[in-house]
């Protein structure tokens, strides 16, 4: 009878989001401590996500600064249209960076939508991920200011920066899984499917570093075409397996 009572108590604890069922069932004091711990986890996780969203928003806003910094009154022999046309490399780098960083934000959003708890390690992994994201305006500016169209370094440097950001996000997810910080309602197959998409994403970004030596547009094809396509294929391959469980 006592075993059934404690099992029911643990069930009520999980229903209200308290993971320390033993403390919750240890009487009024244990219940109060467990609820306080659950509240701290929930509030702390919200602050982590809000801070991350703010960093992504600021970084995306900073991407446009190289464009605005180059706008000056044209010379008498130069039209304003010609001045804007000369800025097309920076406009291309801005557009590509906006879309790619937007994909990083979507990945981060989905990842932390599956995370239910955090610890000190997850805070640091997330902070490192945000560090790599906040660095992106610099390689974007380098890419947009390249003088020679066939110069490989700016494209390779940009591709390497994206790869590092992707690897940081994937490592953050792997850490959360290993430390059992993800939603306990996720089955093993769902966790493996999300992990497969994350690893595929990082692999494509690493592949784009080699593609960057072939030219900007080959690398762009990896970021904006191959990447969504790869994630879509992985999702469709994993879907039948999840349905069969």
HELIX and SHEET records of a PDB file:
HELIX    1   1 UNK A    2  UNK A   15  1                                  14    
HELIX    2   2 UNK A   21  UNK A   24  1                                   4    
HELIX    3   3 UNK A   28  UNK A   62  1                                  35    
HELIX    4   4 UNK A   65  UNK A   69  1                                   5    
HELIX    5   5 UNK A   80  UNK A   86  1                                   7    
HELIX    6   6 UNK A   88  UNK A  113  1                                  26    
HELIX    7   7 UNK A  120  UNK A  134  1                                  15    
HELIX    8   8 UNK A  136  UNK A  144  1                                   9    
HELIX    9   9 UNK A  153  UNK A  178  1                                  26    
HELIX   10  10 UNK A  188  UNK A  212  1                                  25    
HELIX   11  11 UNK A  216  UNK A  221  1                                   6    
HELIX   12  12 UNK A  222  UNK A  226  3                                   5    
HELIX   13  13 UNK A  227  UNK A  243  1                                  17    
END                                                                             
